[in-house]
Amino acid sequence: MTTQHQVYGAPLVTRPWRARRLRLPRQHAEVDPTAELAAPEIGEPAAPSIEVARTTRLSETFRALRHRNYRLFYTGQAISLTGTWMQTVAQSWLVIELTDSKAALGIVTTLQFLPITIFVLPAGVIADRVNKRDLILATRALAMVQALLLAVLVAAGSVELWHVYVLALVLGVSNAFEQPTRQAMVVEMVGKDDLINAVALNSGLFNGARLVGPSVAGVLIAVAGTEAAFAINAVSFIPSILALTMMDLSELKISDRVAPARANPLRELREGLSFVKRTPAALMIIIIAAFLGTFGYNFITVLPLVARYVLQGDSVDLGFLTAALGLGAFLSALVIAGQRRATRSQLFVGGALFALLLGAVALSESFYLSMLFLFLTGVANIIFAATSNTSLQLATPDHLRGRVMALYMLLIAGSTPIGASLTGFMAEVLGVQVTIGLLAAACLFGVAVGFLYYITHREQIEATAHASAIVATAP
């Protein structure tokens, strides 16, 4: 038998030994060690370069932007949402300046979201019938006029509380028709393969604007007054409107959509609700969203109360608290955007952490500790929100998506009148911290109910949620 010394030293060796010794170095030299880094999700070899690997990772995170229509939409939204968050802070602070009332702050938030409660389900039916781009254009124009009127009233020194109430209602009507339509249009811009990425990027954009807008608004209000924030918001709608008009509607991905014959609107509405009721995977998401939307997503009311009555702060402090929440959500969204999987573990963990961290905000009396808890609350919020939104859309047939997402928006935003009024009046009676603690407990209870439903309906959920659990990769 040939020894190891003879194998390395002899000019001729047997084939088995030559194959074993010579093939391995040659393979090692030809395969780039960064190939798996370049495309870990897809599993295909990438160009042999660390720089290319980094570029691939970055392109995965922002892959939805390769669609021209979505790029236009995203750019317009980036500018408009910053102005919207500036107005959100300005409106809350204006009400506090006019009334110094916790209940009044809850009422104005209730009025702003009440039209969503009333109109969002019919808006979903309309969204499934009409050109979504044109409907969004109309709602953006209405919101721009509303912001401009607020700016003029405040600048003229003639603003009264009832003005704010009425204009909050007008903005609510705009949002009631815009939100479900926008949610349903995203998949038409990017397709199902890139939907989770687009939803996460939208969440990152929303919360990136929450990071910038309130911080700027807090300083701007202190220097130039609330009217400056309202005016800037009005102007910020112009780029968004222009971007929508530049879209190429022929590129929308609606070829798979089934277009049934027109029916009675109430019958179409019942069709969407019936789908959710008989689809366990969708119903599970709706259960948790109902609790978190009603009791947890009341930051427009909660944060001004925390800033003013717990931390004894001013508009600048409110801006930074809101920005901390936005920063956590923004960074979380960037991580989620790089994924191609929306899992149920993310749904439950995100929801539970959101509730627990909201409870931590209730206990904190330190400004910096409150900022930290709000940052982490933002992280947990996006884990839940991006996962629930994507899973629900992918589990829904194209021709029902507007109606199903309208129900989702009803629970996430349309339930705010209940939560905001409850928060305002409970804060008057029980105090701000006790109120937030009780709201956090209600959120945790909702996650527990959703998890119990999952345990008792596991097989049905697995059977109806396969498409929502894993996003298919391109071949």
VOKOLDO-802854 format. One record per residue (C-alpha): x, y, z. Coordinates in Angstrom, 3 decimals. Layout:
BEGIN
@px X, py Y, pz Z
...
//
This chain:
BEGIN
@px 0.000, py 0.000, pz 0.000
@px 1.289, py 3.442, pz -0.850
@px 2.196, py 5.606, pz 2.114
@px 1.328, py 9.268, pz 2.543
@px 5.029, py 10.242, pz 1.853
@px 5.020, py 8.330, pz -1.378
@px 1.767, py 9.914, pz -2.494
@px 3.105, py 13.418, pz -2.230
@px 6.523, py 12.575, pz -3.625
@px 5.856, py 10.085, pz -6.448
@px 5.329, py 11.410, pz -9.970
@px 2.668, py 8.799, pz -10.677
@px 0.006, py 7.621, pz -8.254
@px -3.183, py 5.680, pz -8.577
@px -6.359, py 7.504, pz -9.780
@px -8.260, py 7.269, pz -6.499
@px -5.476, py 8.995, pz -4.625
@px -4.949, py 11.643, pz -7.332
@px -8.626, py 12.479, pz -7.470
@px -8.832, py 12.865, pz -3.728
@px -5.790, py 15.116, pz -3.428
@px -5.965, py 17.248, pz -6.560
@px -9.680, py 17.915, pz -6.850
@px -10.131, py 19.635, pz -3.508
@px -7.573, py 22.431, pz -3.996
@px -8.894, py 23.089, pz -7.516
@px -12.495, py 23.392, pz -6.279
@px -11.466, py 25.622, pz -3.423
@px -9.673, py 27.954, pz -5.830
@px -12.598, py 28.190, pz -8.241
@px -15.438, py 28.848, pz -5.747
@px -15.722, py 32.342, pz -4.332
@px -16.139, py 32.169, pz -0.532
@px -18.476, py 35.204, pz -0.672
@px -20.970, py 33.564, pz -3.014
@px -23.346, py 32.531, pz -0.230
@px -23.124, py 35.986, pz 1.326
@px -24.193, py 37.555, pz -1.933
@px -27.501, py 35.762, pz -2.185
@px -28.311, py 33.898, pz 1.040
@px -32.060, py 33.815, pz 0.456
@px -32.094, py 32.720, pz -3.159
@px -29.198, py 30.278, pz -2.918
@px -27.695, py 31.094, pz -6.295
@px -23.986, py 31.873, pz -6.805
@px -23.153, py 35.533, pz -6.937
@px -20.355, py 37.455, pz -8.555
@px -17.022, py 36.776, pz -6.834
@px -16.757, py 40.028, pz -4.959
@px -17.379, py 41.192, pz -1.409
@px -18.530, py 44.531, pz -2.823
@px -21.083, py 42.749, pz -4.982
@px -22.243, py 40.797, pz -1.931
@px -22.875, py 44.025, pz -0.066
@px -24.679, py 45.519, pz -3.037
@px -26.902, py 42.429, pz -3.309
@px -27.897, py 42.668, pz 0.325
@px -28.739, py 46.343, pz -0.105
@px -30.751, py 45.664, pz -3.246
@px -32.700, py 42.963, pz -1.403
@px -33.673, py 45.459, pz 1.287
@px -34.945, py 47.962, pz -1.283
@px -35.980, py 45.528, pz -4.025
@px -39.534, py 46.925, pz -4.342
@px -38.035, py 50.186, pz -5.610
@px -37.086, py 48.495, pz -8.884
@px -40.723, py 49.043, pz -9.902
@px -41.060, py 52.523, pz -11.433
@px -44.606, py 53.181, pz -10.206
@px -43.638, py 52.267, pz -6.679
@px -40.565, py 54.522, pz -6.833
@px -42.789, py 57.452, pz -7.776
@px -45.284, py 56.599, pz -5.062
@px -42.536, py 56.162, pz -2.461
@px -40.825, py 59.460, pz -3.297
@px -44.033, py 61.453, pz -3.101
@px -44.984, py 59.767, pz 0.159
@px -41.591, py 60.537, pz 1.702
@px -42.210, py 64.273, pz 1.390
@px -45.918, py 64.238, pz 2.173
@px -45.650, py 62.073, pz 5.288
@px -43.042, py 64.350, pz 6.829
@px -45.496, py 67.239, pz 6.570
@px -48.313, py 65.060, pz 7.882
@px -46.367, py 64.226, pz 11.035
@px -45.575, py 67.894, pz 11.522
@px -49.294, py 68.650, pz 11.416
@px -50.066, py 65.779, pz 13.809
@px -47.837, py 67.298, pz 16.476
@px -49.044, py 70.828, pz 15.719
@px -52.723, py 69.896, pz 15.952
@px -52.286, py 68.155, pz 19.301
@px -50.298, py 71.072, pz 20.693
@px -52.808, py 73.609, pz 19.365
@px -55.640, py 71.856, pz 21.213
@px -53.630, py 71.822, pz 24.437
@px -52.831, py 75.546, pz 24.017
@px -56.498, py 76.388, pz 23.378
@px -58.016, py 74.282, pz 26.169
@px -55.397, py 72.679, pz 28.462
@px -57.813, py 69.746, pz 28.511
@px -56.974, py 66.057, pz 28.288
@px -60.542, py 65.283, pz 27.239
@px -60.461, py 67.847, pz 24.396
@px -57.343, py 66.189, pz 23.021
@px -59.149, py 62.868, pz 23.065
@px -62.181, py 64.413, pz 21.330
@px -60.215, py 65.930, pz 18.441
@px -58.483, py 62.602, pz 17.857
@px -61.865, py 60.871, pz 17.978
@px -63.299, py 63.263, pz 15.402
@px -60.295, py 62.796, pz 13.103
@px -60.669, py 59.026, pz 13.114
@px -64.486, py 58.797, pz 13.326
@px -64.923, py 59.060, pz 9.515
@px -62.578, py 56.080, pz 9.165
@px -64.860, py 54.110, pz 11.470
@px -67.935, py 55.089, pz 9.454
@px -66.662, py 55.147, pz 5.874
@px -63.658, py 52.817, pz 5.612
@px -65.661, py 49.650, pz 4.838
@px -67.694, py 51.312, pz 2.041
@px -64.404, py 52.847, pz 0.875
@px -63.018, py 49.336, pz 0.492
@px -65.916, py 48.421, pz -1.795
@px -65.239, py 51.547, pz -3.871
@px -61.512, py 50.773, pz -3.989
@px -62.288, py 47.376, pz -5.557
@px -64.410, py 49.093, pz -8.238
@px -62.571, py 52.242, pz -9.360
@px -59.143, py 53.424, pz -10.484
@px -57.186, py 53.437, pz -7.240
@px -54.677, py 56.072, pz -8.371
@px -57.416, py 58.606, pz -9.147
@px -59.162, py 58.007, pz -5.823
@px -55.901, py 58.565, pz -3.935
@px -55.332, py 61.784, pz -5.908
@px -58.717, py 63.130, pz -4.816
@px -58.068, py 62.350, pz -1.157
@px -54.624, py 63.998, pz -1.231
@px -56.126, py 67.182, pz -2.710
@px -58.750, py 67.297, pz 0.058
@px -56.110, py 66.840, pz 2.770
@px -54.026, py 69.668, pz 1.265
@px -56.982, py 72.079, pz 1.408
@px -57.657, py 71.084, pz 5.027
@px -54.070, py 71.841, pz 6.091
@px -54.111, py 75.171, pz 4.264
@px -57.313, py 76.279, pz 6.020
@px -55.812, py 75.445, pz 9.420
@px -52.692, py 77.466, pz 8.608
@px -54.750, py 80.502, pz 7.568
@px -57.009, py 80.365, pz 10.639
@px -54.113, py 80.117, pz 13.088
@px -52.037, py 82.774, pz 11.308
@px -55.020, py 85.169, pz 11.361
@px -55.468, py 84.603, pz 15.095
@px -59.106, py 83.578, pz 14.624
@px -58.852, py 79.833, pz 15.225
@px -61.281, py 78.341, pz 17.724
@px -61.639, py 74.843, pz 19.065
@px -64.650, py 74.066, pz 16.879
@px -62.585, py 74.961, pz 13.797
@px -60.074, py 72.288, pz 14.776
@px -62.877, py 69.793, pz 15.374
@px -64.485, py 70.375, pz 11.952
@px -61.204, py 70.272, pz 10.047
@px -60.190, py 67.129, pz 11.917
@px -63.392, py 65.557, pz 10.567
@px -62.478, py 66.661, pz 7.024
@px -59.050, py 65.066, pz 7.323
@px -60.704, py 61.913, pz 8.637
@px -62.920, py 61.685, pz 5.541
@px -59.828, py 61.983, pz 3.344
@px -58.017, py 59.258, pz 5.287
@px -61.052, py 56.954, pz 5.298
@px -60.959, py 56.649, pz 1.516
@px -57.193, py 56.968, pz 1.040
@px -55.915, py 54.344, pz 3.477
@px -57.645, py 51.146, pz 2.251
@px -57.146, py 52.220, pz -1.368
@px -53.423, py 52.814, pz -0.831
@px -53.025, py 49.517, pz 1.029
@px -54.724, py 47.589, pz -1.769
@px -52.754, py 49.377, pz -4.507
@px -49.315, py 48.446, pz -3.153
@px -49.500, py 44.862, pz -4.409
@px -50.557, py 46.132, pz -7.836
@px -47.427, py 48.285, pz -8.000
@px -44.902, py 45.632, pz -6.926
@px -46.531, py 42.210, pz -7.272
@px -46.888, py 39.507, pz -4.626
@px -43.223, py 38.482, pz -4.590
@px -42.128, py 41.926, pz -3.401
@px -45.149, py 42.681, pz -1.232
@px -43.542, py 42.066, pz 2.168
@px -40.647, py 44.277, pz 1.100
@px -42.982, py 47.071, pz -0.022
@px -45.059, py 46.858, pz 3.159
@px -41.913, py 47.048, pz 5.289
@px -40.533, py 49.950, pz 3.234
@px -43.861, py 51.757, pz 3.629
@px -43.674, py 51.214, pz 7.378
@px -40.083, py 52.445, pz 7.397
@px -41.086, py 55.504, pz 5.403
@px -44.022, py 56.235, pz 7.675
@px -41.865, py 55.984, pz 10.760
@px -38.883, py 57.721, pz 9.185
@px -41.237, py 60.636, pz 8.648
@px -42.347, py 60.227, pz 12.256
@px -38.676, py 60.526, pz 13.190
@px -38.053, py 63.723, pz 11.204
@px -41.438, py 65.466, pz 11.167
@px -42.177, py 65.732, pz 14.909
@px -38.612, py 66.753, pz 15.770
@px -38.728, py 69.568, pz 13.228
@px -42.286, py 70.470, pz 14.249
@px -41.398, py 70.721, pz 17.935
@px -38.692, py 73.287, pz 17.229
@px -40.734, py 75.030, pz 14.520
@px -43.748, py 75.446, pz 16.810
@px -41.553, py 76.965, pz 19.513
@px -40.023, py 79.416, pz 17.010
@px -42.776, py 80.199, pz 14.476
@px -45.995, py 78.797, pz 15.916
@px -48.302, py 75.970, pz 14.865
@px -49.389, py 77.817, pz 11.709
@px -45.956, py 77.222, pz 10.158
@px -46.312, py 73.450, pz 10.572
@px -49.780, py 73.485, pz 8.995
@px -48.542, py 75.545, pz 6.029
@px -45.571, py 73.262, pz 5.384
@px -47.867, py 70.239, pz 5.456
@px -50.126, py 71.823, pz 2.829
@px -47.166, py 72.405, pz 0.507
@px -45.838, py 68.864, pz 1.087
@px -48.824, py 67.346, pz -0.721
@px -47.778, py 68.854, pz -4.054
@px -44.879, py 66.413, pz -4.791
@px -47.097, py 63.480, pz -3.825
@px -49.846, py 64.582, pz -6.217
@px -47.347, py 65.118, pz -9.034
@px -45.785, py 61.686, pz -8.477
@px -49.184, py 59.992, pz -8.713
@px -49.958, py 61.735, pz -12.002
@px -46.658, py 60.461, pz -13.455
@px -47.505, py 56.773, pz -12.895
@px -47.862, py 54.411, pz -15.843
@px -51.105, py 52.583, pz -15.101
@px -50.374, py 49.979, pz -17.782
@px -47.534, py 48.649, pz -15.593
@px -49.829, py 47.830, pz -12.660
@px -49.861, py 44.108, pz -11.891
@px -53.574, py 43.374, pz -12.027
@px -53.617, py 40.583, pz -14.622
@px -54.511, py 37.918, pz -12.033
@px -57.393, py 39.890, pz -10.659
@px -60.862, py 38.397, pz -11.097
@px -63.394, py 41.050, pz -12.043
@px -66.827, py 39.755, pz -11.020
@px -70.018, py 41.348, pz -12.219
@px -71.100, py 44.417, pz -10.294
@px -73.386, py 43.613, pz -7.375
@px -75.167, py 45.532, pz -4.690
@px -72.535, py 47.421, pz -2.596
@px -73.890, py 45.948, pz 0.635
@px -73.656, py 42.475, pz -0.852
@px -70.056, py 43.134, pz -1.908
@px -69.277, py 44.364, pz 1.608
@px -70.742, py 41.209, pz 3.122
@px -68.659, py 39.151, pz 0.697
@px -65.452, py 40.653, pz 2.090
@px -66.517, py 40.205, pz 5.711
@px -67.636, py 36.655, pz 5.016
@px -64.238, py 35.800, pz 3.568
@px -62.492, py 36.890, pz 6.766
@px -64.990, py 35.014, pz 8.940
@px -64.515, py 31.705, pz 7.102
@px -60.731, py 32.014, pz 6.700
@px -59.017, py 31.146, pz 10.014
@px -55.627, py 32.606, pz 9.019
@px -57.231, py 35.982, pz 8.276
@px -59.524, py 35.886, pz 11.308
@px -56.577, py 35.266, pz 13.642
@px -54.875, py 38.440, pz 12.386
@px -58.094, py 40.440, pz 12.658
@px -58.595, py 39.380, pz 16.296
@px -55.187, py 40.698, pz 17.390
@px -55.470, py 43.826, pz 15.227
@px -58.796, py 44.674, pz 16.881
@px -57.216, py 44.824, pz 20.346
@px -53.969, py 46.534, pz 19.384
@px -55.737, py 49.009, pz 17.129
@px -58.320, py 49.984, pz 19.731
@px -56.163, py 50.093, pz 22.857
@px -52.579, py 50.390, pz 21.645
@px -52.458, py 52.623, pz 18.571
@px -53.465, py 55.834, pz 20.333
@px -50.099, py 57.577, pz 20.263
@px -51.620, py 60.812, pz 18.925
@px -53.413, py 61.070, pz 22.274
@px -50.977, py 59.226, pz 24.542
@px -47.709, py 60.997, pz 23.672
@px -48.947, py 64.575, pz 24.274
@px -50.369, py 63.418, pz 27.618
@px -47.059, py 61.805, pz 28.580
@px -45.033, py 64.833, pz 27.493
@px -47.209, py 67.393, pz 29.249
@px -48.584, py 65.699, pz 32.365
@px -46.073, py 62.940, pz 33.224
@px -42.736, py 64.418, pz 32.130
@px -43.778, py 68.093, pz 32.500
@px -42.332, py 68.830, pz 29.060
@px -43.094, py 71.151, pz 26.148
@px -43.591, py 70.830, pz 22.381
@px -39.891, py 70.099, pz 21.838
@px -40.047, py 67.172, pz 24.276
@px -43.165, py 65.891, pz 22.523
@px -41.309, py 66.025, pz 19.226
@px -38.412, py 63.958, pz 20.556
@px -40.696, py 61.375, pz 22.183
@px -42.539, py 60.919, pz 18.904
@px -39.224, py 60.742, pz 17.044
@px -37.942, py 58.013, pz 19.397
@px -40.980, py 55.891, pz 18.575
@px -40.404, py 56.560, pz 14.884
@px -36.695, py 55.719, pz 14.998
@px -37.329, py 52.297, pz 16.502
@px -40.014, py 51.578, pz 13.930
@px -37.833, py 52.846, pz 11.074
@px -34.859, py 50.627, pz 11.943
@px -37.144, py 47.639, pz 12.521
@px -38.742, py 48.190, pz 9.112
@px -35.358, py 48.112, pz 7.370
@px -34.630, py 44.715, pz 8.922
@px -38.048, py 43.347, pz 7.988
@px -37.634, py 44.696, pz 4.437
@px -34.679, py 42.377, pz 3.849
@px -36.764, py 39.302, pz 4.628
@px -38.878, py 37.179, pz 2.314
@px -40.830, py 35.460, pz 5.076
@px -43.734, py 36.606, pz 7.227
@px -44.080, py 34.158, pz 10.115
@px -46.643, py 33.657, pz 12.835
@px -43.929, py 33.762, pz 15.491
@px -43.166, py 37.345, pz 14.420
@px -46.865, py 38.145, pz 14.656
@px -47.231, py 36.935, pz 18.249
@px -43.822, py 38.030, pz 19.551
@px -44.189, py 41.489, pz 18.025
@px -47.660, py 41.941, pz 19.486
@px -46.680, py 40.728, pz 22.955
@px -43.539, py 42.888, pz 23.101
@px -45.554, py 45.906, pz 21.964
@px -47.973, py 45.450, pz 24.864
@px -45.230, py 44.902, pz 27.455
@px -43.206, py 47.910, pz 26.313
@px -46.293, py 50.125, pz 26.318
@px -46.692, py 49.073, pz 29.940
@px -43.083, py 50.110, pz 30.575
@px -43.860, py 53.569, pz 29.141
@px -46.695, py 53.819, pz 31.663
@px -44.305, py 53.178, pz 34.555
@px -41.559, py 55.578, pz 33.457
@px -41.226, py 59.099, pz 34.847
@px -37.821, py 59.745, pz 33.281
@px -37.636, py 61.535, pz 29.940
@px -34.691, py 59.503, pz 28.636
@px -36.060, py 56.202, pz 29.912
@px -39.381, py 56.996, pz 28.266
@px -37.541, py 57.680, pz 24.998
@px -35.816, py 54.285, pz 25.253
@px -39.075, py 52.439, pz 25.906
@px -40.775, py 54.262, pz 23.037
@px -37.877, py 53.363, pz 20.739
@px -38.304, py 49.670, pz 21.612
@px -42.092, py 49.989, pz 21.294
@px -41.543, py 51.215, pz 17.745
@px -39.390, py 48.168, pz 16.975
@px -42.050, py 45.774, pz 18.277
@px -44.823, py 47.651, pz 16.516
@px -43.322, py 47.147, pz 13.066
@px -42.586, py 43.477, pz 13.707
@px -46.307, py 42.994, pz 14.301
@px -47.683, py 45.499, pz 11.781
@px -45.576, py 44.507, pz 8.767
@px -46.151, py 40.801, pz 9.416
@px -49.912, py 41.119, pz 9.914
@px -50.385, py 43.420, pz 6.907
@px -48.370, py 41.219, pz 4.540
@px -49.897, py 37.951, pz 5.749
@px -53.430, py 39.279, pz 5.408
@px -52.860, py 40.639, pz 1.887
@px -51.211, py 37.474, pz 0.602
@px -54.026, py 35.344, pz 2.010
@px -56.680, py 37.457, pz 0.255
@px -57.875, py 37.052, pz -3.368
@px -57.167, py 40.050, pz -5.585
@px -60.818, py 40.985, pz -6.108
@px -61.462, py 41.109, pz -2.333
@px -58.279, py 42.890, pz -1.254
@px -59.763, py 46.383, pz -1.007
@px -62.580, py 45.204, pz 1.242
@px -60.410, py 43.012, pz 3.462
@px -57.790, py 45.737, pz 3.906
@px -60.602, py 48.198, pz 4.671
@px -61.610, py 45.949, pz 7.564
@px -57.983, py 45.824, pz 8.680
@px -57.747, py 49.626, pz 8.566
@px -61.046, py 49.885, pz 10.453
@px -59.496, py 47.947, pz 13.307
@px -56.061, py 49.593, pz 13.171
@px -57.176, py 53.207, pz 12.636
@px -60.979, py 53.249, pz 12.619
@px -61.136, py 51.990, pz 16.197
@px -59.142, py 55.027, pz 17.340
@px -62.278, py 57.066, pz 18.186
@px -63.059, py 54.485, pz 20.829
@px -59.491, py 54.254, pz 22.078
@px -58.800, py 58.000, pz 21.953
@px -62.004, py 58.953, pz 23.779
@px -61.420, py 56.219, pz 26.322
@px -57.820, py 57.333, pz 26.810
@px -58.747, py 61.010, pz 27.259
@px -61.547, py 60.456, pz 29.740
@px -59.719, py 57.734, pz 31.682
@px -56.708, py 60.050, pz 31.975
@px -58.938, py 62.740, pz 33.494
@px -60.289, py 60.324, pz 36.099
@px -57.464, py 57.832, pz 36.762
@px -54.354, py 59.732, pz 35.678
@px -52.190, py 59.309, pz 32.616
@px -49.905, py 56.529, pz 33.844
@px -52.673, py 54.273, pz 35.171
@px -54.582, py 54.760, pz 31.923
@px -51.655, py 53.746, pz 29.716
@px -51.000, py 50.736, pz 31.942
@px -54.586, py 49.533, pz 31.534
@px -54.393, py 50.019, pz 27.757
@px -51.205, py 47.927, pz 27.668
@px -52.931, py 45.163, pz 29.644
@px -55.811, py 45.162, pz 27.134
@px -53.315, py 44.785, pz 24.259
@px -51.616, py 41.840, pz 25.953
@px -55.003, py 40.212, pz 26.526
@px -55.766, py 40.570, pz 22.802
@px -52.514, py 38.865, pz 21.815
@px -53.344, py 36.040, pz 24.230
@px -56.798, py 35.623, pz 22.670
@px -55.243, py 35.483, pz 19.195
@px -52.687, py 32.910, pz 20.333
@px -55.408, py 30.778, pz 21.935
@px -57.331, py 30.878, pz 18.650
@px -54.185, py 29.756, pz 16.837
@px -53.681, py 26.807, pz 19.196
@px -57.300, py 25.646, pz 18.852
@px -57.434, py 26.147, pz 15.049
@px -53.884, py 25.261, pz 14.077
@px -54.740, py 22.868, pz 11.245
@px -57.276, py 25.229, pz 9.645
@px -54.841, py 28.131, pz 9.869
@px -52.075, py 26.078, pz 8.276
@px -54.418, py 25.111, pz 5.455
@px -55.587, py 28.684, pz 4.706
@px -52.383, py 30.651, pz 5.380
@px -49.786, py 28.838, pz 3.281
@px -49.508, py 31.713, pz 0.785
@px -49.298, py 34.293, pz 3.564
@px -46.621, py 32.481, pz 5.515
@px -43.956, py 32.182, pz 2.818
@px -43.440, py 34.564, pz -0.050
@px -42.389, py 32.609, pz -3.110
@px -39.071, py 33.600, pz -4.567
@px -38.581, py 34.225, pz -8.247
@px -37.179, py 31.257, pz -10.232
//
